[in-house]
Amino acid sequence: MEKSKKIKLFIGLFYLIMVSIFLYYLFSKFSFQQLTSYDFIKNNIDYLSELKKSNLFLLSLFFLLFTVLWVFPFLGFGSPVALLGGFILGKWLGLILVVLGLSIGATFLYIFGNYFLKDFVREKFLNKFENLEVKFKKSEFNYLLIYRFIGGIPWQLSCILPTLFNVKVRNFFLATMIGIIPQTFLIVYIGSGLETIIQKNLEPPKIMDIISSPNIYWPLIIFIFLVIITIFLRKLFYNK
């Protein structure tokens, strides 16, 4: 128990220090007003467009590394980086890199949890999720795939909970990569749509102009429909 507390303290301090360093560096270069201005966003879109044309490989590699680090060790969740991926790289390349980066980062987080947090996770969550142990023993990969698809658990915790069931690292990685594709694609698609809208508008678009764009409202509708389906599936999956 004492070991778990020390690990939690270390993770919390590390995360706080890294975020503080990032924010200090960011705001030492730009003011808050600059970062939130439409001209700043549009000018950087133009810069990124030129960068994609001149060095797509380097940009893709940097974004992949950023996505991995976003999950582990920074403990970020998927939606912001998926929006960013679509915004910067477009829906198809963005989808590939976001899914791959999130899956690698989640796997690193799972391995870390398996080595250092296993006893703590069992103590806190085994009673709540012990009904899943039988399911995972029946078909580890299939149930991991369903578990990843339906979500319903905070991203960081969902990466560590499978330590309860001693799942194989390979199965965890593949199930994560396949299971998160539908939701990730829709969010990446919205990010790509936002980039297209900003490219076409010299002035900041109104919120209704954004929502009424087919690049935004179709993935939003499908996403809402997908959320409804997953809520229903969660009740079946987590039912004792």
Buried (B, 14 or more C-beta within 10 A) or exposed (E): EEEBEEBEEEBEEEBEEBEEEEEEEEEEEEEEEEEEBEEBBBEEBEEBEEBBEEEEEEBBEEBBEBBBBBBBBBBBBBBEBBBBBBBBBBBEBBBBBBBBBBBBBBBBBBBBBBEBBBEBBEEEBEEEBEEBEEBBEEEBBEBBBBBBBBBBBEBBEBBBBBBBBEBEEEBBBBBBBBBBBBBBBBBBBBBBBBBBBBEEBEEBBEEEEBEEBEBBBBBBEBBEEBBEEBEEBBEEBBEE
